Amino acid sequence: FRYEYEIIQQNLPPDLPPVIDDEFQESKVASITPSIEWDTRDNPLAPRRGVFASASLQYAFPAFEADSHFLKFQTGATVYRPIWRGFGAAGLRLGVIDPIGGDPNLAANFQIPFAYRFFAGGRTTHRAFDTDRLGIPGQTIINDIAVGGNALILLNLEYQRRIAGQLYAAIFIDAGNVWASPSKVSLGDIRWGPGIGLNYVTPAGPLRAEYGWNFDAEPGEDGHQLFVSFGVPF
């Protein structure tokens, strides 16, 4: 359980469309967030067996100079299991945001401060897309700018097998999307992307190099992504 009062100043991207401009300005948010976790992983830095699950509910309310008013729910679970001379991981993450008493003339995601919306795409969410570039054109991608959304679905599946020593080969498939609001969620919008990787496990966690493919890339999207990073992806 935590209480927060945050003042966030966004950096404005170049050539920002006027319709979005205000969404990148300073945000002041007061909130309380109860949360719960369940962790049976054998090694949080490089898990091979066990479960990690969490859920949180953030309530933002008007206080002092903060005027944001919304509920944000996030939950997720990842299962790790030995399988086929290696090990597999399966993760699911869900999120919804509900604006309270917002402007009915604004899209639901534009009623939420920019920094509190959901974004996806990148090394820890969907590896077939560049960072924060997964979304619905016209909803969460506007004029080729990621503006975030109020609904999130992410599914990650991965299998790793030892090559030699602490070096592992990986295959994975990531799926999901970000929508402007829960009412706009459609499973037909789910974007899938397979990939391969090499992981070298150090005492502090895995050093990862991963290559993902976006086989149904739309105009303006790259057909592949390469990520080099440290730590578990999900």
mmCIF file of the C-alpha atoms, coordinates in Angstrom:
data_MODEL
# 
_entry.id   MODEL 
# 
loop_
_atom_site.group_PDB 
_atom_site.id 
_atom_site.type_symbol 
_atom_site.label_atom_id 
_atom_site.label_alt_id 
_atom_site.label_comp_id 
_atom_site.label_asym_id 
_atom_site.label_entity_id 
_atom_site.label_seq_id 
_atom_site.pdbx_PDB_ins_code 
_atom_site.Cartn_x 
_atom_site.Cartn_y 
_atom_site.Cartn_z 
_atom_site.occupancy 
_atom_site.B_iso_or_equiv 
_atom_site.pdbx_formal_charge 
_atom_site.auth_seq_id 
_atom_site.auth_comp_id 
_atom_site.auth_asym_id 
_atom_site.auth_atom_id 
_atom_site.pdbx_PDB_model_num 
ATOM 1   C CA . PHE A 1 1   ? 0.000   0.000   0.000   1.00 0.00 ? 1   PHE A CA 1 
ATOM 2   C CA . ARG A 1 2   ? 1.426   3.377   -0.908  1.00 0.00 ? 2   ARG A CA 1 
ATOM 3   C CA . TYR A 1 3   ? 0.409   7.038   -1.097  1.00 0.00 ? 3   TYR A CA 1 
ATOM 4   C CA . GLU A 1 4   ? 1.974   9.257   -3.749  1.00 0.00 ? 4   GLU A CA 1 
ATOM 5   C CA . TYR A 1 5   ? 1.862   12.883  -4.798  1.00 0.00 ? 5   TYR A CA 1 
ATOM 6   C CA . GLU A 1 6   ? 3.695   13.262  -8.095  1.00 0.00 ? 6   GLU A CA 1 
ATOM 7   C CA . ILE A 1 7   ? 4.581   16.233  -10.263 1.00 0.00 ? 7   ILE A CA 1 
ATOM 8   C CA . ILE A 1 8   ? 5.627   15.085  -13.730 1.00 0.00 ? 8   ILE A CA 1 
ATOM 9   C CA . GLN A 1 9   ? 6.978   17.352  -16.468 1.00 0.00 ? 9   GLN A CA 1 
ATOM 10  C CA . GLN A 1 10  ? 6.938   15.707  -19.888 1.00 0.00 ? 10  GLN A CA 1 
ATOM 11  C CA . ASN A 1 11  ? 9.488   16.510  -22.581 1.00 0.00 ? 11  ASN A CA 1 
ATOM 12  C CA . LEU A 1 12  ? 7.702   17.634  -25.717 1.00 0.00 ? 12  LEU A CA 1 
ATOM 13  C CA . PRO A 1 13  ? 8.487   15.599  -28.853 1.00 0.00 ? 13  PRO A CA 1 
ATOM 14  C CA . PRO A 1 14  ? 9.386   17.667  -31.922 1.00 0.00 ? 14  PRO A CA 1 
ATOM 15  C CA . ASP A 1 15  ? 6.549   18.533  -34.329 1.00 0.00 ? 15  ASP A CA 1 
ATOM 16  C CA . LEU A 1 16  ? 3.897   17.547  -31.785 1.00 0.00 ? 16  LEU A CA 1 
ATOM 17  C CA . PRO A 1 17  ? 0.377   17.973  -33.216 1.00 0.00 ? 17  PRO A CA 1 
ATOM 18  C CA . PRO A 1 18  ? -1.568  20.742  -31.420 1.00 0.00 ? 18  PRO A CA 1 
ATOM 19  C CA . VAL A 1 19  ? -4.368  18.311  -30.489 1.00 0.00 ? 19  VAL A CA 1 
ATOM 20  C CA . ILE A 1 20  ? -1.918  16.368  -28.316 1.00 0.00 ? 20  ILE A CA 1 
ATOM 21  C CA . ASP A 1 21  ? 0.219   19.230  -27.054 1.00 0.00 ? 21  ASP A CA 1 
ATOM 22  C CA . ASP A 1 22  ? -1.548  19.752  -23.716 1.00 0.00 ? 22  ASP A CA 1 
ATOM 23  C CA . GLU A 1 23  ? -1.257  16.058  -22.882 1.00 0.00 ? 23  GLU A CA 1 
ATOM 24  C CA . PHE A 1 24  ? 2.533   16.375  -22.597 1.00 0.00 ? 24  PHE A CA 1 
ATOM 25  C CA . GLN A 1 25  ? 2.525   19.257  -20.141 1.00 0.00 ? 25  GLN A CA 1 
ATOM 26  C CA . GLU A 1 26  ? 2.998   19.124  -16.375 1.00 0.00 ? 26  GLU A CA 1 
ATOM 27  C CA . SER A 1 27  ? 0.811   16.658  -14.472 1.00 0.00 ? 27  SER A CA 1 
ATOM 28  C CA . LYS A 1 28  ? 0.100   16.639  -10.733 1.00 0.00 ? 28  LYS A CA 1 
ATOM 29  C CA . VAL A 1 29  ? -1.427  13.431  -9.403  1.00 0.00 ? 29  VAL A CA 1 
ATOM 30  C CA . ALA A 1 30  ? -2.322  12.388  -5.847  1.00 0.00 ? 30  ALA A CA 1 
ATOM 31  C CA . SER A 1 31  ? -3.089  8.694   -5.432  1.00 0.00 ? 31  SER A CA 1 
ATOM 32  C CA . ILE A 1 32  ? -3.247  5.693   -3.135  1.00 0.00 ? 32  ILE A CA 1 
ATOM 33  C CA . THR A 1 33  ? -2.347  2.230   -4.447  1.00 0.00 ? 33  THR A CA 1 
ATOM 34  C CA . PRO A 1 34  ? -2.997  -1.026  -2.600  1.00 0.00 ? 34  PRO A CA 1 
ATOM 35  C CA . SER A 1 35  ? -1.165  -3.963  -4.173  1.00 0.00 ? 35  SER A CA 1 
ATOM 36  C CA . ILE A 1 36  ? -0.496  -7.656  -3.652  1.00 0.00 ? 36  ILE A CA 1 
ATOM 37  C CA . GLU A 1 37  ? 2.213   -10.051 -4.886  1.00 0.00 ? 37  GLU A CA 1 
ATOM 38  C CA . TRP A 1 38  ? 2.743   -13.812 -4.871  1.00 0.00 ? 38  TRP A CA 1 
ATOM 39  C CA . ASP A 1 39  ? 6.248   -15.077 -5.614  1.00 0.00 ? 39  ASP A CA 1 
ATOM 40  C CA . THR A 1 40  ? 7.434   -18.705 -5.637  1.00 0.00 ? 40  THR A CA 1 
ATOM 41  C CA . ARG A 1 41  ? 10.302  -18.285 -8.136  1.00 0.00 ? 41  ARG A CA 1 
ATOM 42  C CA . ASP A 1 42  ? 13.453  -20.251 -7.423  1.00 0.00 ? 42  ASP A CA 1 
ATOM 43  C CA . ASN A 1 43  ? 15.625  -17.262 -8.404  1.00 0.00 ? 43  ASN A CA 1 
ATOM 44  C CA . PRO A 1 44  ? 14.055  -13.826 -9.054  1.00 0.00 ? 44  PRO A CA 1 
ATOM 45  C CA . LEU A 1 45  ? 17.114  -12.750 -11.090 1.00 0.00 ? 45  LEU A CA 1 
ATOM 46  C CA . ALA A 1 46  ? 17.048  -15.765 -13.437 1.00 0.00 ? 46  ALA A CA 1 
ATOM 47  C CA . PRO A 1 47  ? 13.961  -17.879 -12.703 1.00 0.00 ? 47  PRO A CA 1 
ATOM 48  C CA . ARG A 1 48  ? 13.636  -21.441 -13.978 1.00 0.00 ? 48  ARG A CA 1 
ATOM 49  C CA . ARG A 1 49  ? 10.723  -22.642 -11.871 1.00 0.00 ? 49  ARG A CA 1 
ATOM 50  C CA . GLY A 1 50  ? 7.856   -21.046 -9.958  1.00 0.00 ? 50  GLY A CA 1 
ATOM 51  C CA . VAL A 1 51  ? 5.198   -18.354 -10.275 1.00 0.00 ? 51  VAL A CA 1 
ATOM 52  C CA . PHE A 1 52  ? 5.178   -14.586 -9.925  1.00 0.00 ? 52  PHE A CA 1 
ATOM 53  C CA . ALA A 1 53  ? 1.795   -12.843 -9.797  1.00 0.00 ? 53  ALA A CA 1 
ATOM 54  C CA . SER A 1 54  ? 0.793   -9.313  -8.843  1.00 0.00 ? 54  SER A CA 1 
ATOM 55  C CA . ALA A 1 55  ? -2.177  -6.957  -8.839  1.00 0.00 ? 55  ALA A CA 1 
ATOM 56  C CA . SER A 1 56  ? -2.595  -3.286  -7.974  1.00 0.00 ? 56  SER A CA 1 
ATOM 57  C CA . LEU A 1 57  ? -5.411  -0.738  -7.926  1.00 0.00 ? 57  LEU A CA 1 
ATOM 58  C CA . GLN A 1 58  ? -4.420  2.917   -8.103  1.00 0.00 ? 58  GLN A CA 1 
ATOM 59  C CA . TYR A 1 59  ? -7.011  5.518   -7.098  1.00 0.00 ? 59  TYR A CA 1 
ATOM 60  C CA . ALA A 1 60  ? -6.091  9.067   -8.131  1.00 0.00 ? 60  ALA A CA 1 
ATOM 61  C CA . PHE A 1 61  ? -8.139  11.822  -6.518  1.00 0.00 ? 61  PHE A CA 1 
ATOM 62  C CA . PRO A 1 62  ? -8.238  15.628  -6.407  1.00 0.00 ? 62  PRO A CA 1 
ATOM 63  C CA . ALA A 1 63  ? -6.020  16.959  -3.606  1.00 0.00 ? 63  ALA A CA 1 
ATOM 64  C CA . PHE A 1 64  ? -4.066  20.178  -3.168  1.00 0.00 ? 64  PHE A CA 1 
ATOM 65  C CA . GLU A 1 65  ? -3.271  21.225  -6.772  1.00 0.00 ? 65  GLU A CA 1 
ATOM 66  C CA . ALA A 1 66  ? -3.790  17.742  -8.246  1.00 0.00 ? 66  ALA A CA 1 
ATOM 67  C CA . ASP A 1 67  ? -7.062  17.404  -10.142 1.00 0.00 ? 67  ASP A CA 1 
ATOM 68  C CA . SER A 1 68  ? -6.730  13.972  -11.796 1.00 0.00 ? 68  SER A CA 1 
ATOM 69  C CA . HIS A 1 69  ? -9.492  11.518  -10.912 1.00 0.00 ? 69  HIS A CA 1 
ATOM 70  C CA . PHE A 1 70  ? -9.268  7.931   -12.137 1.00 0.00 ? 70  PHE A CA 1 
ATOM 71  C CA . LEU A 1 71  ? -8.937  4.249   -11.248 1.00 0.00 ? 71  LEU A CA 1 
ATOM 72  C CA . LYS A 1 72  ? -6.100  2.186   -12.718 1.00 0.00 ? 72  LYS A CA 1 
ATOM 73  C CA . PHE A 1 73  ? -6.051  -1.601  -12.318 1.00 0.00 ? 73  PHE A CA 1 
ATOM 74  C CA . GLN A 1 74  ? -3.103  -3.770  -13.334 1.00 0.00 ? 74  GLN A CA 1 
ATOM 75  C CA . THR A 1 75  ? -2.577  -7.482  -12.909 1.00 0.00 ? 75  THR A CA 1 
ATOM 76  C CA . GLY A 1 76  ? -0.225  -10.080 -14.293 1.00 0.00 ? 76  GLY A CA 1 
ATOM 77  C CA . ALA A 1 77  ? 1.215   -13.529 -13.758 1.00 0.00 ? 77  ALA A CA 1 
ATOM 78  C CA . THR A 1 78  ? 4.202   -15.427 -15.126 1.00 0.00 ? 78  THR A CA 1 
ATOM 79  C CA . VAL A 1 79  ? 4.748   -19.173 -14.776 1.00 0.00 ? 79  VAL A CA 1 
ATOM 80  C CA . TYR A 1 80  ? 8.207   -20.762 -15.166 1.00 0.00 ? 80  TYR A CA 1 
ATOM 81  C CA . ARG A 1 81  ? 8.562   -24.523 -15.697 1.00 0.00 ? 81  ARG A CA 1 
ATOM 82  C CA . PRO A 1 82  ? 11.278  -27.001 -16.764 1.00 0.00 ? 82  PRO A CA 1 
ATOM 83  C CA . ILE A 1 83  ? 10.270  -28.484 -20.118 1.00 0.00 ? 83  ILE A CA 1 
ATOM 84  C CA . TRP A 1 84  ? 11.933  -30.426 -22.966 1.00 0.00 ? 84  TRP A CA 1 
ATOM 85  C CA . ARG A 1 85  ? 15.506  -30.293 -21.590 1.00 0.00 ? 85  ARG A CA 1 
ATOM 86  C CA . GLY A 1 86  ? 15.137  -26.568 -21.087 1.00 0.00 ? 86  GLY A CA 1 
ATOM 87  C CA . PHE A 1 87  ? 12.560  -24.357 -19.449 1.00 0.00 ? 87  PHE A CA 1 
ATOM 88  C CA . GLY A 1 88  ? 9.547   -22.353 -20.533 1.00 0.00 ? 88  GLY A CA 1 
ATOM 89  C CA . ALA A 1 89  ? 7.931   -19.127 -19.358 1.00 0.00 ? 89  ALA A CA 1 
ATOM 90  C CA . ALA A 1 90  ? 4.373   -17.944 -19.969 1.00 0.00 ? 90  ALA A CA 1 
ATOM 91  C CA . GLY A 1 91  ? 3.217   -14.488 -18.911 1.00 0.00 ? 91  GLY A CA 1 
ATOM 92  C CA . LEU A 1 92  ? -0.079  -12.598 -19.107 1.00 0.00 ? 92  LEU A CA 1 
ATOM 93  C CA . ARG A 1 93  ? -0.569  -8.919  -18.246 1.00 0.00 ? 93  ARG A CA 1 
ATOM 94  C CA . LEU A 1 94  ? -3.849  -7.002  -18.209 1.00 0.00 ? 94  LEU A CA 1 
ATOM 95  C CA . GLY A 1 95  ? -4.629  -3.390  -17.419 1.00 0.00 ? 95  GLY A CA 1 
ATOM 96  C CA . VAL A 1 96  ? -7.597  -1.011  -17.464 1.00 0.00 ? 96  VAL A CA 1 
ATOM 97  C CA . ILE A 1 97  ? -7.993  2.658   -16.566 1.00 0.00 ? 97  ILE A CA 1 
ATOM 98  C CA . ASP A 1 98  ? -11.352 4.284   -15.819 1.00 0.00 ? 98  ASP A CA 1 
ATOM 99  C CA . PRO A 1 99  ? -11.546 8.099   -15.787 1.00 0.00 ? 99  PRO A CA 1 
ATOM 100 C CA . ILE A 1 100 ? -13.919 9.433   -13.141 1.00 0.00 ? 100 ILE A CA 1 
ATOM 101 C CA . GLY A 1 101 ? -16.019 12.461  -14.006 1.00 0.00 ? 101 GLY A CA 1 
ATOM 102 C CA . GLY A 1 102 ? -13.941 13.337  -17.054 1.00 0.00 ? 102 GLY A CA 1 
ATOM 103 C CA . ASP A 1 103 ? -14.847 15.431  -20.074 1.00 0.00 ? 103 ASP A CA 1 
ATOM 104 C CA . PRO A 1 104 ? -17.263 13.345  -22.190 1.00 0.00 ? 104 PRO A CA 1 
ATOM 105 C CA . ASN A 1 105 ? -16.097 15.227  -25.279 1.00 0.00 ? 105 ASN A CA 1 
ATOM 106 C CA . LEU A 1 106 ? -12.574 13.815  -24.912 1.00 0.00 ? 106 LEU A CA 1 
ATOM 107 C CA . ALA A 1 107 ? -11.457 10.309  -25.787 1.00 0.00 ? 107 ALA A CA 1 
ATOM 108 C CA . ALA A 1 108 ? -11.058 8.202   -22.640 1.00 0.00 ? 108 ALA A CA 1 
ATOM 109 C CA . ASN A 1 109 ? -7.261  8.043   -22.855 1.00 0.00 ? 109 ASN A CA 1 
ATOM 110 C CA . PHE A 1 110 ? -6.982  11.840  -23.198 1.00 0.00 ? 110 PHE A CA 1 
ATOM 111 C CA . GLN A 1 111 ? -8.741  12.186  -19.837 1.00 0.00 ? 111 GLN A CA 1 
ATOM 112 C CA . ILE A 1 112 ? -5.782  10.472  -18.140 1.00 0.00 ? 112 ILE A CA 1 
ATOM 113 C CA . PRO A 1 113 ? -2.390  12.179  -17.608 1.00 0.00 ? 113 PRO A CA 1 
ATOM 114 C CA . PHE A 1 114 ? 0.009   11.027  -20.290 1.00 0.00 ? 114 PHE A CA 1 
ATOM 115 C CA . ALA A 1 115 ? 2.488   9.378   -17.913 1.00 0.00 ? 115 ALA A CA 1 
ATOM 116 C CA . TYR A 1 116 ? -0.206  7.157   -16.356 1.00 0.00 ? 116 TYR A CA 1 
ATOM 117 C CA . ARG A 1 117 ? -1.506  5.569   -19.557 1.00 0.00 ? 117 ARG A CA 1 
ATOM 118 C CA . PHE A 1 118 ? -0.485  2.143   -20.806 1.00 0.00 ? 118 PHE A CA 1 
ATOM 119 C CA . PHE A 1 119 ? 2.232   1.775   -23.426 1.00 0.00 ? 119 PHE A CA 1 
ATOM 120 C CA . ALA A 1 120 ? 3.673   -1.364  -25.010 1.00 0.00 ? 120 ALA A CA 1 
ATOM 121 C CA . GLY A 1 121 ? 6.331   -2.378  -27.472 1.00 0.00 ? 121 GLY A CA 1 
ATOM 122 C CA . GLY A 1 122 ? 9.953   -3.044  -26.606 1.00 0.00 ? 122 GLY A CA 1 
ATOM 123 C CA . ARG A 1 123 ? 12.237  -5.423  -24.760 1.00 0.00 ? 123 ARG A CA 1 
ATOM 124 C CA . THR A 1 124 ? 9.944   -6.131  -21.762 1.00 0.00 ? 124 THR A CA 1 
ATOM 125 C CA . THR A 1 125 ? 6.530   -6.078  -23.454 1.00 0.00 ? 125 THR A CA 1 
ATOM 126 C CA . HIS A 1 126 ? 6.351   -6.886  -27.191 1.00 0.00 ? 126 HIS A CA 1 
ATOM 127 C CA . ARG A 1 127 ? 9.706   -7.535  -28.855 1.00 0.00 ? 127 ARG A CA 1 
ATOM 128 C CA . ALA A 1 128 ? 8.402   -7.323  -32.435 1.00 0.00 ? 128 ALA A CA 1 
ATOM 129 C CA . PHE A 1 129 ? 7.786   -3.574  -31.950 1.00 0.00 ? 129 PHE A CA 1 
ATOM 130 C CA . ASP A 1 130 ? 10.022  -0.661  -31.090 1.00 0.00 ? 130 ASP A CA 1 
ATOM 131 C CA . THR A 1 131 ? 9.700   0.867   -27.624 1.00 0.00 ? 131 THR A CA 1 
ATOM 132 C CA . ASP A 1 132 ? 6.124   2.125   -26.994 1.00 0.00 ? 132 ASP A CA 1 
ATOM 133 C CA . ARG A 1 133 ? 5.210   1.657   -30.675 1.00 0.00 ? 133 ARG A CA 1 
ATOM 134 C CA . LEU A 1 134 ? 2.520   -0.998  -30.222 1.00 0.00 ? 134 LEU A CA 1 
ATOM 135 C CA . GLY A 1 135 ? -0.941  0.502   -30.545 1.00 0.00 ? 135 GLY A CA 1 
ATOM 136 C CA . ILE A 1 136 ? -4.041  1.222   -32.605 1.00 0.00 ? 136 ILE A CA 1 
ATOM 137 C CA . PRO A 1 137 ? -3.683  3.953   -35.269 1.00 0.00 ? 137 PRO A CA 1 
ATOM 138 C CA . GLY A 1 138 ? -6.174  6.713   -34.536 1.00 0.00 ? 138 GLY A CA 1 
ATOM 139 C CA . GLN A 1 139 ? -6.567  5.574   -30.912 1.00 0.00 ? 139 GLN A CA 1 
ATOM 140 C CA . THR A 1 140 ? -3.194  5.156   -29.233 1.00 0.00 ? 140 THR A CA 1 
ATOM 141 C CA . ILE A 1 141 ? -0.957  6.049   -32.196 1.00 0.00 ? 141 ILE A CA 1 
ATOM 142 C CA . ILE A 1 142 ? -1.837  9.490   -33.572 1.00 0.00 ? 142 ILE A CA 1 
ATOM 143 C CA . ASN A 1 143 ? 0.120   11.200  -36.349 1.00 0.00 ? 143 ASN A CA 1 
ATOM 144 C CA . ASP A 1 144 ? 2.795   8.522   -35.824 1.00 0.00 ? 144 ASP A CA 1 
ATOM 145 C CA . ILE A 1 145 ? 3.145   9.472   -32.136 1.00 0.00 ? 145 ILE A CA 1 
ATOM 146 C CA . ALA A 1 146 ? 2.414   6.969   -29.353 1.00 0.00 ? 146 ALA A CA 1 
ATOM 147 C CA . VAL A 1 147 ? -0.092  8.617   -26.996 1.00 0.00 ? 147 VAL A CA 1 
ATOM 148 C CA . GLY A 1 148 ? -0.923  5.611   -24.794 1.00 0.00 ? 148 GLY A CA 1 
ATOM 149 C CA . GLY A 1 149 ? -4.210  4.020   -23.879 1.00 0.00 ? 149 GLY A CA 1 
ATOM 150 C CA . ASN A 1 150 ? -6.538  2.917   -21.105 1.00 0.00 ? 150 ASN A CA 1 
ATOM 151 C CA . ALA A 1 151 ? -6.585  -0.813  -21.865 1.00 0.00 ? 151 ALA A CA 1 
ATOM 152 C CA . LEU A 1 152 ? -3.736  -3.297  -22.203 1.00 0.00 ? 152 LEU A CA 1 
ATOM 153 C CA . ILE A 1 153 ? -3.405  -6.988  -23.022 1.00 0.00 ? 153 ILE A CA 1 
ATOM 154 C CA . LEU A 1 154 ? -0.003  -8.693  -23.269 1.00 0.00 ? 154 LEU A CA 1 
ATOM 155 C CA . LEU A 1 155 ? 0.836   -12.382 -23.661 1.00 0.00 ? 155 LEU A CA 1 
ATOM 156 C CA . ASN A 1 156 ? 4.433   -13.645 -23.706 1.00 0.00 ? 156 ASN A CA 1 
ATOM 157 C CA . LEU A 1 157 ? 5.616   -17.202 -24.342 1.00 0.00 ? 157 LEU A CA 1 
ATOM 158 C CA . GLU A 1 158 ? 9.275   -18.209 -24.284 1.00 0.00 ? 158 GLU A CA 1 
ATOM 159 C CA . TYR A 1 159 ? 11.369  -21.381 -24.346 1.00 0.00 ? 159 TYR A CA 1 
ATOM 160 C CA . GLN A 1 160 ? 15.075  -21.495 -23.485 1.00 0.00 ? 160 GLN A CA 1 
ATOM 161 C CA . ARG A 1 161 ? 17.617  -24.288 -23.785 1.00 0.00 ? 161 ARG A CA 1 
ATOM 162 C CA . ARG A 1 162 ? 21.235  -24.369 -22.706 1.00 0.00 ? 162 ARG A CA 1 
ATOM 163 C CA . ILE A 1 163 ? 23.846  -24.273 -25.494 1.00 0.00 ? 163 ILE A CA 1 
ATOM 164 C CA . ALA A 1 164 ? 26.996  -24.329 -23.380 1.00 0.00 ? 164 ALA A CA 1 
ATOM 165 C CA . GLY A 1 165 ? 27.852  -23.217 -19.873 1.00 0.00 ? 165 GLY A CA 1 
ATOM 166 C CA . GLN A 1 166 ? 25.612  -20.265 -19.016 1.00 0.00 ? 166 GLN A CA 1 
ATOM 167 C CA . LEU A 1 167 ? 24.695  -19.501 -22.643 1.00 0.00 ? 167 LEU A CA 1 
ATOM 168 C CA . TYR A 1 168 ? 21.091  -20.225 -23.629 1.00 0.00 ? 168 TYR A CA 1 
ATOM 169 C CA . ALA A 1 169 ? 19.209  -20.070 -26.929 1.00 0.00 ? 169 ALA A CA 1 
ATOM 170 C CA . ALA A 1 170 ? 15.644  -18.763 -26.807 1.00 0.00 ? 170 ALA A CA 1 
ATOM 171 C CA . ILE A 1 171 ? 12.570  -18.734 -29.005 1.00 0.00 ? 171 ILE A CA 1 
ATOM 172 C CA . PHE A 1 172 ? 9.568   -16.605 -28.133 1.00 0.00 ? 172 PHE A CA 1 
ATOM 173 C CA . ILE A 1 173 ? 6.278   -15.204 -29.294 1.00 0.00 ? 173 ILE A CA 1 
ATOM 174 C CA . ASP A 1 174 ? 4.766   -11.982 -27.965 1.00 0.00 ? 174 ASP A CA 1 
ATOM 175 C CA . ALA A 1 175 ? 1.176   -10.854 -28.478 1.00 0.00 ? 175 ALA A CA 1 
ATOM 176 C CA . GLY A 1 176 ? -1.039  -7.992  -27.387 1.00 0.00 ? 176 GLY A CA 1 
ATOM 177 C CA . ASN A 1 177 ? -2.054  -4.406  -27.967 1.00 0.00 ? 177 ASN A CA 1 
ATOM 178 C CA . VAL A 1 178 ? -3.022  -1.106  -26.333 1.00 0.00 ? 178 VAL A CA 1 
ATOM 179 C CA . TRP A 1 179 ? -6.473  0.448   -26.805 1.00 0.00 ? 179 TRP A CA 1 
ATOM 180 C CA . ALA A 1 180 ? -7.893  3.893   -26.046 1.00 0.00 ? 180 ALA A CA 1 
ATOM 181 C CA . SER A 1 181 ? -10.471 2.432   -23.635 1.00 0.00 ? 181 SER A CA 1 
ATOM 182 C CA . PRO A 1 182 ? -11.690 -0.980  -22.406 1.00 0.00 ? 182 PRO A CA 1 
ATOM 183 C CA . SER A 1 183 ? -14.831 -0.613  -24.533 1.00 0.00 ? 183 SER A CA 1 
ATOM 184 C CA . LYS A 1 184 ? -12.678 -0.581  -27.677 1.00 0.00 ? 184 LYS A CA 1 
ATOM 185 C CA . VAL A 1 185 ? -10.825 -3.826  -26.899 1.00 0.00 ? 185 VAL A CA 1 
ATOM 186 C CA . SER A 1 186 ? -11.108 -6.353  -29.735 1.00 0.00 ? 186 SER A CA 1 
ATOM 187 C CA . LEU A 1 187 ? -9.213  -9.619  -29.904 1.00 0.00 ? 187 LEU A CA 1 
ATOM 188 C CA . GLY A 1 188 ? -9.019  -9.044  -33.650 1.00 0.00 ? 188 GLY A CA 1 
ATOM 189 C CA . ASP A 1 189 ? -6.574  -6.204  -32.906 1.00 0.00 ? 189 ASP A CA 1 
ATOM 190 C CA . ILE A 1 190 ? -4.072  -8.490  -31.177 1.00 0.00 ? 190 ILE A CA 1 
ATOM 191 C CA . ARG A 1 191 ? -0.647  -8.217  -32.837 1.00 0.00 ? 191 ARG A CA 1 
ATOM 192 C CA . TRP A 1 192 ? 1.627   -11.269 -32.829 1.00 0.00 ? 192 TRP A CA 1 
ATOM 193 C CA . GLY A 1 193 ? 5.390   -11.441 -33.241 1.00 0.00 ? 193 GLY A CA 1 
ATOM 194 C CA . PRO A 1 194 ? 7.822   -14.381 -32.990 1.00 0.00 ? 194 PRO A CA 1 
ATOM 195 C CA . GLY A 1 195 ? 11.514  -14.086 -32.291 1.00 0.00 ? 195 GLY A CA 1 
ATOM 196 C CA . ILE A 1 196 ? 14.793  -15.683 -31.284 1.00 0.00 ? 196 ILE A CA 1 
ATOM 197 C CA . GLY A 1 197 ? 17.457  -14.765 -28.772 1.00 0.00 ? 197 GLY A CA 1 
ATOM 198 C CA . LEU A 1 198 ? 20.680  -15.557 -26.956 1.00 0.00 ? 198 LEU A CA 1 
ATOM 199 C CA . ASN A 1 199 ? 20.914  -15.180 -23.178 1.00 0.00 ? 199 ASN A CA 1 
ATOM 200 C CA . TYR A 1 200 ? 24.064  -15.313 -21.088 1.00 0.00 ? 200 TYR A CA 1 
ATOM 201 C CA . VAL A 1 201 ? 23.221  -15.805 -17.428 1.00 0.00 ? 201 VAL A CA 1 
ATOM 202 C CA . THR A 1 202 ? 25.405  -13.856 -14.983 1.00 0.00 ? 202 THR A CA 1 
ATOM 203 C CA . PRO A 1 203 ? 25.118  -13.852 -11.169 1.00 0.00 ? 203 PRO A CA 1 
ATOM 204 C CA . ALA A 1 204 ? 23.181  -10.576 -11.467 1.00 0.00 ? 204 ALA A CA 1 
ATOM 205 C CA . GLY A 1 205 ? 20.790  -11.829 -14.156 1.00 0.00 ? 205 GLY A CA 1 
ATOM 206 C CA . PRO A 1 206 ? 20.730  -12.616 -17.891 1.00 0.00 ? 206 PRO A CA 1 
ATOM 207 C CA . LEU A 1 207 ? 22.385  -10.497 -20.573 1.00 0.00 ? 207 LEU A CA 1 
ATOM 208 C CA . ARG A 1 208 ? 19.997  -10.769 -23.529 1.00 0.00 ? 208 ARG A CA 1 
ATOM 209 C CA . ALA A 1 209 ? 20.158  -10.213 -27.288 1.00 0.00 ? 209 ALA A CA 1 
ATOM 210 C CA . GLU A 1 210 ? 16.773  -10.710 -28.971 1.00 0.00 ? 210 GLU A CA 1 
ATOM 211 C CA . TYR A 1 211 ? 15.450  -10.347 -32.503 1.00 0.00 ? 211 TYR A CA 1 
ATOM 212 C CA . GLY A 1 212 ? 11.697  -10.094 -33.115 1.00 0.00 ? 212 GLY A CA 1 
ATOM 213 C CA . TRP A 1 213 ? 9.700   -10.126 -36.353 1.00 0.00 ? 213 TRP A CA 1 
ATOM 214 C CA . ASN A 1 214 ? 6.561   -8.171  -37.168 1.00 0.00 ? 214 ASN A CA 1 
ATOM 215 C CA . PHE A 1 215 ? 5.289   -10.221 -40.103 1.00 0.00 ? 215 PHE A CA 1 
ATOM 216 C CA . ASP A 1 216 ? 2.132   -8.131  -40.599 1.00 0.00 ? 216 ASP A CA 1 
ATOM 217 C CA . ALA A 1 217 ? 3.826   -4.732  -40.350 1.00 0.00 ? 217 ALA A CA 1 
ATOM 218 C CA . GLU A 1 218 ? 1.549   -1.831  -41.250 1.00 0.00 ? 218 GLU A CA 1 
ATOM 219 C CA . PRO A 1 219 ? 2.710   1.339   -43.039 1.00 0.00 ? 219 PRO A CA 1 
ATOM 220 C CA . GLY A 1 220 ? 5.188   3.172   -40.825 1.00 0.00 ? 220 GLY A CA 1 
ATOM 221 C CA . GLU A 1 221 ? 6.077   0.056   -38.799 1.00 0.00 ? 221 GLU A CA 1 
ATOM 222 C CA . ASP A 1 222 ? 9.381   -1.793  -38.948 1.00 0.00 ? 222 ASP A CA 1 
ATOM 223 C CA . GLY A 1 223 ? 9.286   -5.460  -39.855 1.00 0.00 ? 223 GLY A CA 1 
ATOM 224 C CA . HIS A 1 224 ? 11.869  -6.446  -37.242 1.00 0.00 ? 224 HIS A CA 1 
ATOM 225 C CA . GLN A 1 225 ? 13.504  -5.276  -34.020 1.00 0.00 ? 225 GLN A CA 1 
ATOM 226 C CA . LEU A 1 226 ? 16.796  -6.015  -32.259 1.00 0.00 ? 226 LEU A CA 1 
ATOM 227 C CA . PHE A 1 227 ? 17.132  -5.522  -28.505 1.00 0.00 ? 227 PHE A CA 1 
ATOM 228 C CA . VAL A 1 228 ? 20.174  -5.923  -26.268 1.00 0.00 ? 228 VAL A CA 1 
ATOM 229 C CA . SER A 1 229 ? 19.295  -5.676  -22.589 1.00 0.00 ? 229 SER A CA 1 
ATOM 230 C CA . PHE A 1 230 ? 19.815  -7.025  -19.092 1.00 0.00 ? 230 PHE A CA 1 
ATOM 231 C CA . GLY A 1 231 ? 17.372  -8.867  -16.838 1.00 0.00 ? 231 GLY A CA 1 
ATOM 232 C CA . VAL A 1 232 ? 14.331  -11.057 -17.378 1.00 0.00 ? 232 VAL A CA 1 
ATOM 233 C CA . PRO A 1 233 ? 11.895  -9.755  -20.022 1.00 0.00 ? 233 PRO A CA 1 
ATOM 234 C CA . PHE A 1 234 ? 8.674   -10.561 -18.136 1.00 0.00 ? 234 PHE A CA 1 
# 
